[in-house]
Amino acid sequence: MVTYTLKVEQKKKETVDTVTICFKQPGLKKVKYEAGQYLTLIFRINGRRHIRPYSFSSAPGVDATLNVTVKRVPGGIVSNHILDKVNVGDMIEVFQPMGDFVLSKVPKEAKFKHIVLWGSGSGITPLMSIAKAALAKNEHDHITLVYGNRSFETTIFSDEIAALEHEYPDKFSVWHFHTRAFVDEFDPYVVQGRIDPEKVLKVMKDEGDIKNTVHFICGPVGLKESVKIELLNINVPSANVFSEDFEVTRDPKAFEDVFTQNVSLIVNNQNSEFEVAKGKSILEAGLDAMLDLSYSCQTGSCLLCRGTLLNGSVKIIGIETQPAELLPNECLLCCSFPQTDDVKILVDY
């Protein structure tokens, strides 16, 4: 896995609990990325390595710096460290950009000229990257952003979004949904309550050919599911709908035949045995045991935590199918749960 060491050039406050970290592009070994991808930051905090993926809020060809935007999570070790401890001039190690929630996924056919971006809270981050890149490329007739927040005060990138509306009045439009706001009769695109996909899509349907739109969704599971259901109801093909998943939904019933077991991991030629409590993945238990394991997305897509199953049986929970890149005897530690007490896995980085 390729890594870079990047220098923090600027730290911008977006809201009371959100900052954007702007990294300087290296002089020689430039970091190449696509709009919508994420950057994985590596920190050593209190003697333990912590790895977290953060979506780019910058866009290639638009922004000179590499920007990631981080919102404080109560009790979050890394997010609090970034907001409170990271300063301009700091050098931070990162993995190469990853992720397939990207603008290049949009079909190239001429009929796909309207992109709709759905997000709430910090889910705006990759959508902002996609919006800026799409507007700069000028390959699409229109970009619509549907964005939910508690209020304007908690809206990340509010000034930048307004600037894009001003710069691209005929190509970029925004629907704001605020859970702590009132409906202003002079500004009907700021709506009280949570995002209402049915209401937005009804307006779009009246304005054009909604079936040939392309949709990017980033936010809580509830938002993703409600948007996907409404798009299905109006016959938008699933191939035109993309969602970013930084969380895994696990059915409690899937753990009925999973119990606490001991597992052996061979990492850098060192064998370590530890207990994996029921409900915890092998990756989570290994990190708790202070093993220096590589990982990023923890959703079964980045493949950084892959290992070779040498013995025993594991159950895959949280992803429907393993990525095609995995060999038959390989597994992903983030989605693997031991089913026998003789599990042994080789992790070769």
N, C-alpha and C positions, 0 to 999 in steps of 0.2 A: 504494500500500500504506500503510495507516494505521500509524503508529508512536506509541509512548508513551515517556515517560521516567519510570521508576519508582524510588522510594527504597527501599533495603534497610532494613527495619525490624528484622529479626532474622536471625541466622545460627545454625542449630541443628546440632549434631553428631549424626549418626545412628549411624555406625559409625566405625572408625578411618580409613576412606577415603571416607566419604560425608557430605555436608552438605545441609541444606535451607535454601534462601534464601527468606525471607518478605518479599515486597514489599508496601508500603502501597498500598491502593487510592487512586487520585487523588481529590481532593475533588469535582471537577466532572465530568471526563471519565472516568466509571467504565469499567473493563475488563470486558466481558461475555464469558463463556466457558461451555463445556459440560464436564461431567465426562468426562475421558478425552482432552481436547484437549491441545495443547502450546503453549508460549510460546517464541518465538525470540529469543534474547539476542544483542546486537551489542556486540562489544568491539574496541577499537583497541589492538593489542599489537605493540610494536616497529615501529610505522609501518604495520602491515598490518591491514585490517579482517577480523575473524573472526566468523562467524555460526554459531550452534548452536541447534538445537531441543531443548527439554527439556520433558517431559510435566509437566502440573500434578499435584502430589500433594495439593493442596487441592481442595475441592469447593464449587461455588457454592451459596450458601444455608446452608452449614455453617461454613466458615472465613472469618474477617474479612479475612485477608490472602491474597495471591496467592502460592502456594508452588510452587517447583520444586525437585526433589531431584537432586543431581549426584554421581556416583561418579567418583573419580579414575581416569583411564585412563593407564597408563604411557606417557609421551611425549606425552600429550594436551595440546596448547597451551592450549585453553580450559578444560578440566576442572581442570588444575593451577592456572591463573590464578584460577579461582573459589574453589577450596579454600584457596589460599595468599595471595591478594591482595585479594579482595573483602571489604569490611568493612561493618558497620552504618553507615548514613548515606550510603553511596555511591549515586550516581544512575546508572542503567543504561538504555540505550535498548533497546526491544524492538519487534518486530512484533506486530500484532494476533494473538490466538489463532487457531490453525488446527487442522485434523485432523478426520477423520470416524470415529475409533475412539471412539465416544461412546455414552452410555447411551440416548440418544434413538433409537438404531437398533433397540432391542429392540421386536419387534412388540407392538402394543397389545392383541392378543387375550387374553382372560382366561386361556387355557390356559398362557400363557407366564409362569409364576410362579416359576421357579427359574433363577437366574443363576449360572453357574459361571465363576470367574475363574482362569486358569492363568498362572503367571509364575515366573520365577527371577531371582535377583539384583536388579539395578536395574530389571528388567521389572515390578516391583511398582508402580512409580510411578503410571502411569495407572490401574492396577487399584485402587489405594488411593483414588484420586479417585472412581472409579465405585462402589466399595463404600460409601463414606461417603454419596454422593449417593443411592444406591438405598435404603440403610437409612433415611435421613432422610425420603425421600419416602414410604416405607412402602407402595409399590405392588406389592411382590413378596413371595411367601410365604417365600422363603429365598434367601440368598446363600452360596455355597460358595467359599472361596479355597483353591487348591492352589498351594503356594509352595515352591520349591526353593532351598536355600542350602548352603554348606559346613557351617555350624554356627549355633547360636543367636547367637554373638558377631558373625557376619557378616550377620545378618538385619536388613535395613532395616525400620524401623517396628515392631520387635518389641513395644515397649510399647504403641504405638497399636493394633496388631492385638489384643493381649490385652485392651485396654480396650474395644474393640468387641465382643469375645466376651462380656465381662462385662455390657456394656450391652444387648446383643441376644442373650441366650442361646438363644432359640428361633428366631432368624432368621438368625444368622451362625455358620458353622462353618468351621474351618480344618484343612487337611491340610498338615503340614510334612514336607518331604523334605530330609534332610541327608546330604551325601556324606561327612561326617566325624563320624558319630554312631553310636550303637548303638540297637537297638530296646528300648525300655522296656516291659515287659509291662503296666505300669500306665498307659501313655500310648501306645496303639497308633496314634494319629494323628501321631506323629513317627516317620518311617520312614527306615531307612538306605538310602542310595543316591539315584540320580537319580529325578526324577518318573516314576512308572509309571502312565501313563494307563489302561491296562487294569485295573489293580488298583483305582484310584479309581472308574472307571466301573462296575465290577462291583458295588461296594458301593452306588453310587447307583441302579443298575438294580434291585437288590433292595429299595431303600427307596421307589422311586416310578417315575413315568413318565419315563424318561430321554430318550425321543424328543422330548419337548416342553420340553427345557431350552434355554437360550440360553448361548453360550460366548464369552468374550473371552480371547484368548491374546496374551501379550506376553513375548518372550524370544528365545533363540537359534533359528536356523532348525531345528535338530534337534528342539527342543521343539514348535514349531509343527507340523512335519510329523508327528511321532509322535501328537500329540493329534488332529490332523485325520484321520489314518488310522483311529484307534480310533473316533472319532465316526462316520466313514463306515461302519465295520464294524457298528455297531449302529443304522444307519439314521437318525442325526440329520441333518436337512436342512442342506445347506451354507449356506442362507439364514439359519440360526440360529447360524452360526459367524463370528466377526470376529477379525481379527488385526492387530496394529500392526506396521508395517514401517519400521524405521529403518535397514535395510541392504538392499542390492541383491545378488542372486545372479546372477552373469554366467557364462554357459557359455563356456569358453575357445574352443570351436569357432566361436562367433559372431564371433571376431576373425580368422578365417582370411583374410578378404578385406578386412581393415582394416590400413592401413599408416601410418607417420609422414607427416604432411602439414602444410603451412602453412595457417593459417586467418586470415581477417580479420574482426574484430568492430568494428562501429560502435557506440560507447557514448557517449552525450551529445554527439553530433555529432563525435566524435573517432574516427578510424580507427586501429586497432591490429592489427598482423600479428604472429603468433607461431607457434611450432612446437608441434604436438600429437603427442606420442610415442604410438606404438602401445600401446593398453591404457589410455590416459588419456582421459577425457571432455573435451569442449571446455571445460566449466566448470572442471575441475581444472587444465587447462593455462592457462586464462585467469587463474585465481587465482595460479598460479605466476608468471605474467607481471606480477603486481602490478596487475591490472585491478580496479577497484572494482565488482564484480558482485553483484547481489542473488540470494540463494538461501536455502534453509532445509533442506527434508527430504532433498534429494539422492536421492530415490527415485521421482521423477516424479509426485508427487501434489500438491504445494503450488502449482505453476505460477509461482513467483517468478522462475525463471530462463528464462522463455519468450523466444523471439526469432523474428524473421521471416527465413526463409531467402531471401536475394536471389539467390544463385548457388551452383552446385555441388551436391554430393550428400552427405548424411549418413546413417549407419545408426543406428537406434535399438536399443540393447542394454540389457537389464535389466528392461524392462517389456513385457508382452505386447501391450498396445494403448495408444495415446496417449489422454490424457483427452479427453472429448468437447468440452470447452471450447476446445480448440486449433483454430485455423483450419487449413485444408489446407496453407498455406504456412508454418506456424509449427512450431517444434520446442522441445524442452526441452534446454538445454545440458548438464544433468547426465546425460542418457541418450543424448546425441548424439556420434557418432564420425565424423570426416571420411573419406569414401571417395574424394574427388578433391582436387586441389591448388588448386582455385579456389573453395573454400567462402567465402562472405561472408554474414554474419548481422547484421541490425540489431537491437540491443537498446535498447528505448525504455522507460525507467522514468518 
